[in-house]
């Protein structure tokens, strides 16, 4: 294909770069990530979840993961602050009897103190002091987070010099923040693993959706750099980057 033909194709991907909940099915078979983390978030959640557990999933997205747990609705609560996902949660969670509340401020979560045995948060925001308030004595906060160096090698390829959007998001600094809030750290781990894209269009869609990591990205702005990625895919079959994840399990 010519450069002009590639550009037309990538502009089509850019125009389709919208997401419902946290649904990446558009990229099925076109990229890979998180398949080799040294922990399983789902299995860890199961270890702490009992039928009588008072559960809160903060920043639940569209509620997809929460619903997959099948936890009793009358023991389940959730929050979300992103307006399109708030609408999804109201439609999907409230009719089941799950206590869903809109919230975009992790320092002011609209539940009473000492309400929960277990609070979950995957790739969302949090405030250790507010979590400490919400948990019952002995309660647990479990989170898998995206670290400050997530996909920085890919960001630098298309947007060199762009500052990190979330500095200080790393295991060492965040564990210290939880300890300062009164928590005991039960487990802390950090991992750097590959993310693979098998076509440039998939990367374009991804970079537009994850706009906070790729601020200002567009096909027009980054076209020459995307052509270099295309050459790499033709030679090696993939474009490789690096994800940064960390895990914290903390007890009140």
Backbone as CSV, one residue per row, in Angstrom:
resi,resn,N_x,N_y,N_z,CA_x,CA_y,CA_z,C_x,C_y,C_z
1,UNK,0.841,-1.197,0.000,0.000,0.000,0.000,0.876,1.245,0.000
2,UNK,0.381,2.329,-0.573,1.099,3.584,-0.572,0.905,4.300,0.760
3,UNK,1.735,5.308,1.011,1.603,6.090,2.239,0.221,6.729,2.329
4,UNK,-0.281,7.213,1.198,-1.609,7.834,1.193,-2.694,6.821,1.547
5,UNK,-2.557,5.592,1.083,-3.539,4.554,1.395,-3.488,4.177,2.876
6,UNK,-2.270,4.075,3.411,-2.148,3.817,4.848,-2.802,4.932,5.650
7,UNK,-2.561,6.158,5.244,-3.132,7.285,5.989,-4.656,7.235,5.985
8,UNK,-5.244,6.917,4.855,-6.700,6.807,4.787,-7.206,5.739,5.751
9,UNK,-6.520,4.604,5.777,-6.911,3.509,6.665,-6.787,3.920,8.133
10,UNK,-5.685,4.593,8.474,-5.460,4.973,9.872,-6.413,6.082,10.303
11,UNK,-6.768,6.966,9.384,-7.761,7.990,9.723,-9.125,7.357,10.018
12,UNK,-9.445,6.267,9.325,-10.689,5.553,9.621,-10.649,4.968,11.026
13,UNK,-9.503,4.411,11.419,-9.355,3.890,12.784,-9.499,5.022,13.809
14,UNK,-8.896,6.139,13.512,-8.974,7.291,14.404,-10.425,7.731,14.598
15,UNK,-11.189,7.719,13.521,-12.590,8.148,13.602,-13.432,7.162,14.411
16,UNK,-13.010,5.903,14.476,-13.759,4.881,15.207,-13.309,4.733,16.654
17,UNK,-12.379,5.544,17.090,-11.750,5.373,18.404,-12.654,5.881,19.521
18,UNK,-13.654,5.090,19.836,-14.550,5.355,20.960,-14.707,4.052,21.726
19,UNK,-15.025,4.155,22.998,-15.111,2.962,23.825,-16.357,3.026,24.693
20,UNK,-16.980,1.880,24.873,-18.159,1.752,25.732,-17.748,0.923,26.944
21,UNK,-17.862,1.514,28.124,-17.348,0.841,29.302,-15.846,0.722,29.178
22,UNK,-15.344,-0.498,29.296,-13.906,-0.729,29.103,-13.758,-1.904,28.144
23,UNK,-14.351,-1.719,26.946,-14.480,-2.785,25.963,-13.467,-2.580,24.843
24,UNK,-12.455,-3.458,24.812,-11.412,-3.373,23.788,-11.600,-4.446,22.708
25,UNK,-12.829,-4.920,22.545,-13.065,-5.984,21.576,-12.738,-5.550,20.143
26,UNK,-12.736,-4.249,19.876,-12.363,-3.758,18.547,-10.950,-4.202,18.169
27,UNK,-10.099,-4.417,19.167,-8.705,-4.780,18.911,-8.446,-6.272,19.076
28,UNK,-9.492,-7.079,19.183,-9.290,-8.508,19.398,-8.423,-9.109,18.300
29,UNK,-7.354,-9.787,18.715,-6.434,-10.404,17.779,-5.434,-9.450,17.166
30,UNK,-5.523,-8.165,17.514,-4.661,-7.150,16.892,-3.633,-6.587,17.867
31,UNK,-3.800,-6.888,19.149,-2.802,-6.483,20.133,-2.878,-7.423,21.318
32,UNK,-1.820,-7.401,22.166,-1.772,-8.216,23.377,-1.150,-7.416,24.503
33,UNK,-1.713,-7.573,25.704,-1.105,-7.028,26.906,-1.658,-7.770,28.112
34,UNK,-0.952,-7.698,29.223,-1.383,-8.223,30.518,-1.609,-9.732,30.532
35,UNK,-1.140,-10.460,29.538,-1.348,-11.910,29.552,-0.290,-12.629,30.372
36,UNK,0.764,-11.914,30.792,1.858,-12.567,31.515,2.234,-11.823,32.791
37,UNK,1.265,-11.138,33.417,1.554,-10.505,34.699,1.846,-11.581,35.748
38,UNK,2.676,-11.278,36.746,3.032,-12.287,37.757,1.931,-12.524,38.786
39,UNK,0.791,-11.894,38.626,-0.351,-12.121,39.513,-1.623,-12.129,38.670
40,UNK,-2.687,-12.675,39.236,-4.021,-12.629,38.619,-4.914,-11.796,39.525
41,UNK,-5.327,-10.645,39.046,-6.194,-9.771,39.828,-7.469,-10.515,40.238
42,UNK,-8.061,-11.237,39.315,-9.305,-11.951,39.612,-9.095,-12.986,40.717
43,UNK,-8.033,-13.767,40.626,-7.794,-14.792,41.646,-7.538,-14.156,43.008
44,UNK,-6.827,-13.042,43.028,-6.567,-12.366,44.297,-7.870,-11.857,44.913
45,UNK,-8.728,-11.276,44.082,-10.022,-10.813,44.590,-10.792,-11.979,45.196
46,UNK,-10.799,-13.114,44.514,-11.527,-14.292,44.999,-11.008,-14.749,46.362
47,UNK,-9.716,-14.569,46.597,-9.141,-14.999,47.869,-9.703,-14.209,49.054
48,UNK,-10.106,-12.975,48.808,-10.574,-12.108,49.891,-12.096,-11.973,49.924
49,UNK,-12.781,-12.546,48.945,-14.221,-12.344,48.809,-14.993,-13.524,49.391
50,UNK,-15.887,-13.229,50.335,-16.798,-14.224,50.891,-18.231,-13.752,50.636
51,UNK,-19.192,-14.656,50.770,-20.580,-14.291,50.483,-21.070,-13.135,51.343
52,UNK,-20.569,-13.050,52.577,-21.040,-11.992,53.475,-20.153,-10.749,53.455
53,UNK,-19.181,-10.699,52.538,-18.289,-9.540,52.440,-19.046,-8.308,51.961
54,UNK,-18.898,-7.199,52.688,-19.411,-5.908,52.216,-18.377,-5.337,51.250
55,UNK,-18.740,-5.293,49.979,-17.796,-5.019,48.888,-18.083,-3.682,48.230
56,UNK,-17.019,-2.924,47.970,-17.096,-1.710,47.161,-16.099,-1.809,46.022
57,UNK,-16.570,-1.586,44.806,-15.690,-1.476,43.643,-15.663,-0.012,43.236
58,UNK,-14.571,0.673,43.588,-14.463,2.101,43.279,-13.879,2.267,41.876
59,UNK,-14.447,3.203,41.094,-14.079,3.369,39.681,-14.329,2.062,38.936
60,UNK,-15.563,1.613,38.940,-15.936,0.308,38.408,-15.981,0.234,36.890
61,UNK,-15.762,1.375,36.205,-15.882,1.375,34.742,-17.337,1.198,34.353
62,UNK,-17.612,0.212,33.510,-18.991,-0.097,33.159,-19.591,-1.181,34.035
63,UNK,-18.855,-1.570,35.095,-19.317,-2.607,35.997,-19.073,-4.021,35.498
64,UNK,-18.314,-4.169,34.414,-18.148,-5.483,33.793,-17.464,-6.477,34.738
65,UNK,-16.329,-6.075,35.298,-15.610,-6.989,36.186,-16.428,-7.277,37.440
66,UNK,-17.015,-6.241,38.006,-17.816,-6.415,39.223,-18.930,-7.433,38.992
67,UNK,-19.655,-7.314,37.906,-20.748,-8.251,37.626,-20.229,-9.669,37.420
68,UNK,-19.033,-9.798,36.873,-18.491,-11.134,36.628,-18.179,-11.877,37.924
69,UNK,-18.091,-11.143,39.045,-17.818,-11.787,40.326,-19.047,-12.488,40.884
70,UNK,-20.241,-12.070,40.468,-21.471,-12.692,40.938,-21.695,-12.540,42.432
71,UNK,-21.194,-11.455,43.023,-21.342,-11.251,44.466,-22.781,-10.854,44.787
72,UNK,-23.313,-11.260,45.960,-24.688,-10.880,46.311,-24.909,-9.373,46.203
73,UNK,-25.962,-8.996,45.500,-26.206,-7.579,45.213,-26.387,-6.756,46.481
74,UNK,-27.012,-7.353,47.500,-27.270,-6.589,48.717,-26.020,-6.394,49.563
75,UNK,-24.889,-6.980,49.118,-23.602,-6.782,49.797,-22.617,-6.076,48.876
76,UNK,-23.119,-5.487,47.792,-22.255,-4.923,46.759,-22.556,-3.446,46.526
77,UNK,-21.494,-2.650,46.445,-21.608,-1.229,46.117,-20.567,-0.888,45.064
78,UNK,-20.807,0.202,44.349,-19.881,0.601,43.295,-19.983,2.101,43.071
79,UNK,-18.896,2.669,42.560,-18.892,4.071,42.148,-18.249,4.180,40.775
80,UNK,-18.569,5.274,40.097,-17.952,5.611,38.812,-18.164,7.094,38.572
81,UNK,-17.183,7.731,37.927,-17.279,9.157,37.702,-17.294,9.594,36.253
82,UNK,-16.888,8.712,35.331,-16.844,9.057,33.911,-18.263,9.018,33.353
83,UNK,-18.805,10.150,32.876,-20.232,10.225,32.553,-20.784,9.108,31.670
84,UNK,-20.124,8.727,30.563,-20.696,7.623,29.770,-20.792,6.326,30.566
85,UNK,-19.807,6.078,31.449,-19.852,4.861,32.248,-20.868,4.965,33.383
86,UNK,-21.074,6.171,33.897,-22.112,6.367,34.919,-23.455,5.923,34.367
87,UNK,-23.737,6.311,33.144,-25.004,5.923,32.499,-25.088,4.400,32.377
88,UNK,-24.003,3.766,31.960,-23.992,2.313,31.840,-24.260,1.651,33.188
89,UNK,-23.615,2.165,34.233,-23.765,1.570,35.556,-25.190,1.717,36.082
90,UNK,-25.775,2.864,35.836,-27.165,3.049,36.278,-28.095,2.049,35.590
91,UNK,-27.805,1.764,34.335,-28.642,0.829,33.587,-28.374,-0.618,33.979
92,UNK,-27.109,-0.937,34.300,-26.733,-2.334,34.521,-26.735,-2.750,35.981
93,UNK,-26.394,-1.817,36.891,-26.199,-2.190,38.293,-27.406,-1.910,39.173
94,UNK,-27.999,-0.729,39.005,-29.113,-0.365,39.885,-30.293,-1.341,39.810
95,UNK,-30.697,-1.802,38.626,-31.832,-2.741,38.584,-31.564,-4.058,39.316
96,UNK,-30.293,-4.386,39.528,-29.947,-5.624,40.227,-29.966,-5.445,41.745
97,UNK,-30.075,-4.190,42.200,-30.037,-3.925,43.629,-28.660,-3.569,44.153
98,UNK,-27.698,-3.399,43.273,-26.361,-2.961,43.673,-26.409,-1.481,44.011
99,UNK,-25.763,-1.098,45.105,-25.765,0.293,45.572,-24.733,1.081,44.774
100,UNK,-25.175,1.613,43.633,-24.279,2.395,42.779,-24.457,3.880,43.050
101,UNK,-23.316,4.586,43.180,-23.350,6.029,43.384,-22.298,6.695,42.494
102,UNK,-22.706,7.780,41.874,-21.772,8.537,41.044,-20.739,9.211,41.928
103,UNK,-19.466,9.116,41.527,-18.393,9.741,42.306,-17.177,9.917,41.417
104,UNK,-16.653,11.119,41.361,-15.442,11.384,40.587,-14.310,11.923,41.463
105,UNK,-14.541,11.995,42.770,-13.525,12.508,43.690,-13.121,11.404,44.659
106,UNK,-11.930,10.816,44.496,-11.531,9.706,45.363,-11.324,10.108,46.815
107,UNK,-11.326,11.399,47.100,-11.175,11.879,48.479,-12.510,12.137,49.156
108,UNK,-13.604,12.012,48.414,-14.946,12.216,48.972,-15.892,11.175,48.393
109,UNK,-15.775,9.948,48.877,-16.599,8.850,48.402,-17.876,8.812,49.234
110,UNK,-19.044,8.821,48.606,-20.306,9.055,49.324,-20.862,7.826,50.049
111,UNK,-20.064,7.264,50.963,-20.510,6.198,51.845,-20.026,6.504,53.254
112,UNK,-20.697,5.939,54.240,-20.336,6.162,55.636,-19.032,5.451,55.987
113,UNK,-18.348,5.974,56.983,-17.119,5.352,57.451,-17.382,3.957,57.992
114,UNK,-16.387,3.074,57.839,-16.502,1.716,58.348,-17.558,0.877,57.672
115,UNK,-17.813,1.134,56.381,-18.902,0.439,55.683,-18.485,-0.863,55.013
116,UNK,-17.185,-1.054,54.743,-16.794,-2.135,53.837,-15.705,-3.034,54.421
117,UNK,-15.829,-4.331,54.060,-14.786,-5.315,54.378,-13.708,-5.339,53.311
118,UNK,-14.103,-5.059,52.074,-13.181,-5.156,50.946,-13.492,-4.050,49.948
119,UNK,-12.470,-3.308,49.568,-12.601,-2.284,48.524,-11.656,-2.649,47.391
120,UNK,-12.183,-2.650,46.173,-11.418,-2.965,44.973,-11.238,-1.718,44.129
121,UNK,-10.121,-1.670,43.438,-9.886,-0.580,42.492,-8.867,-1.070,41.477
122,UNK,-9.274,-1.124,40.235,-8.362,-1.566,39.169,-8.216,-0.446,38.154
123,UNK,-7.026,0.108,38.110,-6.675,1.143,37.147,-7.470,2.422,37.364
124,UNK,-7.876,2.695,38.592,-8.604,3.917,38.899,-7.844,4.780,39.891
125,UNK,-8.482,5.844,40.339,-7.880,6.754,41.307,-8.182,6.286,42.725
126,UNK,-7.359,6.732,43.677,-7.631,6.408,45.071,-6.933,7.405,45.988
127,UNK,-7.441,7.480,47.203,-6.875,8.305,48.267,-6.763,7.401,49.495
128,UNK,-5.553,7.048,49.928,-5.412,6.108,51.041,-6.158,6.527,52.305
129,UNK,-6.176,7.811,52.623,-6.858,8.257,53.844,-8.370,8.038,53.741
130,UNK,-8.940,8.268,52.573,-10.372,8.052,52.389,-10.694,6.555,52.414
131,UNK,-9.846,5.751,51.868,-10.048,4.302,51.917,-9.985,3.795,53.351
132,UNK,-9.070,4.335,54.119,-8.954,3.954,55.532,-10.251,4.286,56.271
133,UNK,-10.830,5.433,55.958,-12.100,5.827,56.591,-13.214,4.843,56.248
134,UNK,-13.281,4.402,55.015,-14.392,3.587,54.538,-14.324,2.135,55.007
135,UNK,-13.131,1.633,55.283,-12.986,0.228,55.636,-13.313,-0.026,57.105
136,UNK,-13.862,-1.205,57.351,-14.015,-1.671,58.713,-12.640,-2.050,59.276
137,UNK,-12.481,-2.104,60.587,-11.216,-2.606,61.145,-10.907,-3.999,60.588
138,UNK,-9.690,-4.182,60.116,-9.312,-5.446,59.486,-9.680,-5.536,58.019
139,UNK,-10.384,-4.518,57.504,-10.771,-4.512,56.101,-9.586,-4.356,55.174
140,UNK,-9.782,-4.743,53.916,-8.686,-4.824,52.945,-8.997,-3.980,51.714
141,UNK,-7.980,-3.267,51.250,-8.030,-2.590,49.951,-7.113,-3.339,49.005
142,UNK,-7.627,-3.674,47.822,-6.868,-4.433,46.831,-6.899,-3.669,45.518
143,UNK,-5.724,-3.372,44.988,-5.680,-2.591,43.749,-4.585,-3.081,42.826
144,UNK,-4.899,-3.097,41.535,-3.889,-3.207,40.482,-3.886,-1.875,39.751
145,UNK,-2.702,-1.283,39.610,-2.610,0.057,39.061,-1.700,0.123,37.839
146,UNK,-1.965,1.117,37.008,-1.088,1.457,35.892,-0.014,2.401,36.407
147,UNK,1.246,2.041,36.202,2.349,2.835,36.717,2.705,4.019,35.843
148,UNK,3.524,4.886,36.399,3.884,6.143,35.735,4.654,5.936,34.433
149,UNK,5.326,4.787,34.281,6.120,4.533,33.076,5.387,3.680,32.058
150,UNK,4.072,3.567,32.209,3.296,2.739,31.299,3.386,3.243,29.858
151,UNK,3.845,2.344,28.970,3.912,2.619,27.524,4.727,3.866,27.178
152,UNK,5.641,4.248,28.075,6.423,5.456,27.792,7.279,5.286,26.544
153,UNK,7.729,4.066,26.267,8.526,3.863,25.051,7.691,4.114,23.804
154,UNK,6.409,3.734,23.834,5.531,4.006,22.692,5.170,5.487,22.604
155,UNK,4.907,6.105,23.761,4.609,7.545,23.766,5.765,8.323,23.158
156,UNK,7.003,7.981,23.563,8.176,8.695,23.053,8.357,8.500,21.556
157,UNK,7.893,7.386,21.035,8.034,7.151,19.597,7.167,8.087,18.776
158,UNK,5.987,8.421,19.292,5.071,9.250,18.496,4.962,10.682,19.012
159,UNK,5.226,10.884,20.309,5.109,12.216,20.919,6.324,12.465,21.820
160,UNK,7.497,12.568,21.242,8.712,12.690,22.056,8.682,13.929,22.959
161,UNK,9.095,13.716,24.215,9.192,14.826,25.154,7.930,15.142,25.929
162,UNK,6.839,14.417,25.667,5.598,14.662,26.405,5.801,14.236,27.864
163,UNK,5.457,15.086,28.842,5.656,14.713,30.250,4.784,13.533,30.661
164,UNK,5.215,12.851,31.700,4.401,11.772,32.260,3.099,12.351,32.806
165,UNK,1.963,11.728,32.494,0.692,12.266,33.000,0.482,11.998,34.486
166,UNK,1.086,10.917,35.008,0.855,10.537,36.411,2.171,10.198,37.099
167,UNK,3.018,11.207,37.342,4.250,10.921,38.085,3.916,10.450,39.497
168,UNK,4.840,9.737,40.096,4.727,9.201,41.466,3.845,7.953,41.532
169,UNK,3.324,7.490,40.391,2.534,6.261,40.399,3.496,5.072,40.267
170,UNK,4.066,4.698,41.378,4.967,3.552,41.416,4.830,2.882,42.778
171,UNK,5.292,1.651,42.869,5.070,0.852,44.064,5.680,1.486,45.309
172,UNK,6.900,1.935,45.216,7.593,2.446,46.404,6.877,3.652,47.001
173,UNK,6.557,4.631,46.173,5.926,5.844,46.691,4.493,5.576,47.169
174,UNK,3.771,4.723,46.481,2.381,4.479,46.863,2.282,3.613,48.118
175,UNK,3.159,2.646,48.272,3.174,1.881,49.515,3.423,2.803,50.707
176,UNK,4.342,3.747,50.543,4.636,4.692,51.620,3.413,5.520,51.979
177,UNK,2.625,5.896,50.962,1.415,6.684,51.211,0.391,5.870,52.002
178,UNK,0.261,4.593,51.708,-0.674,3.747,52.458,-0.208,3.552,53.896
179,UNK,1.072,3.365,54.076,1.594,3.204,55.431,1.399,4.480,56.248
180,UNK,1.573,5.620,55.607,1.377,6.893,56.300,-0.072,7.087,56.715
181,UNK,-1.006,6.486,55.960,-2.429,6.600,56.282,-2.864,5.605,57.352
182,UNK,-1.967,4.715,57.770,-2.282,3.771,58.834,-2.448,2.333,58.395
183,UNK,-2.247,2.051,57.119,-2.425,0.696,56.604,-1.200,-0.183,56.882
184,UNK,-1.455,-1.475,56.909,-0.395,-2.486,56.898,-0.357,-3.091,55.497
185,UNK,0.787,-3.132,54.876,0.916,-3.679,53.530,0.996,-5.195,53.611
186,UNK,0.024,-5.869,53.001,0.014,-7.323,52.953,0.807,-7.850,51.766
187,UNK,0.758,-7.106,50.663,1.484,-7.526,49.462,1.720,-6.329,48.562
188,UNK,2.904,-6.259,48.001,3.218,-5.222,47.023,4.114,-5.803,45.949
189,UNK,3.743,-5.599,44.688,4.525,-6.112,43.562,4.477,-5.109,42.422
190,UNK,5.511,-5.149,41.610,5.585,-4.267,40.442,6.065,-5.090,39.257
191,UNK,5.556,-4.777,38.062,5.904,-5.567,36.885,5.991,-4.681,35.654
192,UNK,6.933,-5.002,34.791,7.072,-4.386,33.475,6.990,-5.520,32.458
193,UNK,6.001,-5.445,31.567,5.751,-6.523,30.626,5.480,-5.944,29.234
194,UNK,5.601,-6.773,28.182,5.401,-6.257,26.824,3.941,-5.988,26.487
195,UNK,3.743,-4.996,25.634,2.483,-4.791,24.937,2.824,-4.850,23.455
196,UNK,2.043,-5.614,22.688,2.344,-5.871,21.287,1.186,-5.421,20.407
197,UNK,1.520,-4.709,19.348,0.537,-4.326,18.324,0.929,-5.001,17.015
198,UNK,-0.076,-5.602,16.364,0.184,-6.344,15.135,-0.204,-5.575,13.878
199,UNK,-0.834,-4.418,14.044,-1.028,-3.511,12.908,-1.095,-2.092,13.446
200,UNK,-0.692,-1.137,12.630,-0.601,0.253,13.069,-1.981,0.830,13.344
201,UNK,-2.984,0.377,12.609,-4.337,0.853,12.863,-4.786,0.554,14.285
202,UNK,-4.411,-0.608,14.795,-4.747,-0.956,16.176,-4.082,0.013,17.141
203,UNK,-2.834,0.363,16.867,-2.155,1.331,17.721,-2.832,2.696,17.651
204,UNK,-3.232,3.126,16.470,-3.916,4.414,16.317,-5.186,4.447,17.157
205,UNK,-6.006,3.414,17.054,-7.246,3.339,17.832,-6.930,3.407,19.322
206,UNK,-5.951,2.632,19.749,-5.556,2.559,21.155,-5.081,3.918,21.665
207,UNK,-4.207,4.567,20.917,-3.638,5.846,21.355,-4.695,6.935,21.446
208,UNK,-5.682,6.882,20.585,-6.766,7.869,20.661,-7.687,7.610,21.851
209,UNK,-7.935,6.338,22.150,-8.798,6.012,23.287,-8.091,6.315,24.601
210,UNK,-6.814,5.953,24.711,-6.033,6.203,25.928,-5.411,7.595,25.804
211,UNK,-6.252,8.594,25.668,-5.788,9.941,25.334,-4.968,10.583,26.438
212,UNK,-5.157,10.144,27.703,-4.385,10.739,28.792,-2.913,10.312,28.746
213,UNK,-2.624,9.184,28.109,-1.231,8.774,27.951,-0.622,9.305,26.656
214,UNK,-1.464,9.558,25.659,-1.006,10.043,24.354,-1.674,11.382,24.053
215,UNK,-1.459,12.396,24.889,-2.170,13.670,24.705,-1.766,14.359,23.400
216,UNK,-2.756,14.743,22.636,-2.490,15.419,21.371,-2.170,14.494,20.223
217,UNK,-2.258,13.193,20.435,-1.972,12.259,19.350,-3.018,12.368,18.251
218,UNK,-2.554,12.342,17.033,-3.439,12.232,15.873,-2.642,11.640,14.718
219,UNK,-3.343,11.088,13.758,-2.680,10.544,12.576,-1.935,11.647,11.840
220,UNK,-2.564,12.794,11.689,-1.902,13.899,10.970,-0.627,14.336,11.671
221,UNK,-0.686,14.501,12.968,0.471,14.998,13.718,1.620,13.985,13.730
222,UNK,1.294,12.711,13.787,2.310,11.675,14.006,2.517,10.788,12.779
223,UNK,2.098,11.259,11.604,2.040,10.386,10.442,3.397,9.778,10.081
224,UNK,4.454,10.570,10.044,5.763,10.035,9.661,6.233,8.974,10.648
225,UNK,5.949,9.180,11.905,6.345,8.197,12.924,5.502,6.928,12.805
226,UNK,4.253,7.062,12.407,3.421,5.886,12.172,3.925,5.091,10.963
227,UNK,4.406,5.789,9.959,4.986,5.086,8.807,6.207,4.269,9.236
228,UNK,7.003,4.803,10.170,8.143,4.044,10.680,7.680,2.800,11.431
229,UNK,6.580,2.921,12.158,6.003,1.746,12.821,5.557,0.716,11.789
230,UNK,4.962,1.181,10.699,4.509,0.277,9.656,5.687,-0.515,9.068
231,UNK,6.805,0.158,8.865,7.999,-0.529,8.361,8.450,-1.606,9.346
232,UNK,8.377,-1.293,10.645,8.773,-2.261,11.661,7.860,-3.484,11.643
233,UNK,6.561,-3.262,11.488,5.628,-4.388,11.434,5.892,-5.247,10.204
234,UNK,6.200,-4.624,9.088,6.490,-5.392,7.876,7.750,-6.228,8.040
235,UNK,8.684,-5.763,8.871,9.943,-6.486,9.072,9.848,-7.534,10.175
236,UNK,9.118,-7.229,11.258,9.126,-8.101,12.436,7.761,-8.672,12.792
237,UNK,6.680,-8.113,12.211,5.344,-8.591,12.511,4.673,-7.926,13.691
238,UNK,5.382,-6.978,14.327,4.803,-6.360,15.516,5.528,-5.068,15.870
239,UNK,4.836,-4.242,16.649,5.444,-3.120,17.337,5.337,-3.427,18.826
240,UNK,6.452,-3.311,19.523,6.514,-3.712,20.932,6.716,-2.495,21.829
241,UNK,5.952,-2.446,22.898,6.141,-1.454,23.943,6.186,-2.145,25.291
242,UNK,6.121,-1.343,26.358,6.247,-1.884,27.711,5.162,-1.313,28.607
243,UNK,4.403,-2.204,29.253,3.438,-1.744,30.245,4.072,-1.751,31.629
244,UNK,3.554,-0.897,32.499,4.018,-0.782,33.893,2.801,-0.983,34.784
245,UNK,2.840,-2.013,35.628,1.761,-2.307,36.546,2.318,-2.474,37.958
246,UNK,1.513,-2.136,38.944,1.872,-2.496,40.321,0.632,-2.908,41.089
247,UNK,0.859,-3.725,42.092,-0.188,-4.325,42.894,0.040,-3.975,44.353
248,UNK,-1.033,-3.540,45.031,-0.976,-3.283,46.469,-2.189,-3.930,47.129
249,UNK,-1.925,-4.703,48.176,-2.984,-5.193,49.059,-2.663,-4.674,50.440
250,UNK,-3.566,-3.850,50.981,-3.314,-3.166,52.241,-4.478,-3.402,53.200
251,UNK,-4.158,-3.562,54.471,-5.179,-3.857,55.478,-5.234,-2.761,56.522
252,UNK,-6.464,-2.400,56.929,-6.682,-1.410,57.971,-6.419,-2.047,59.348
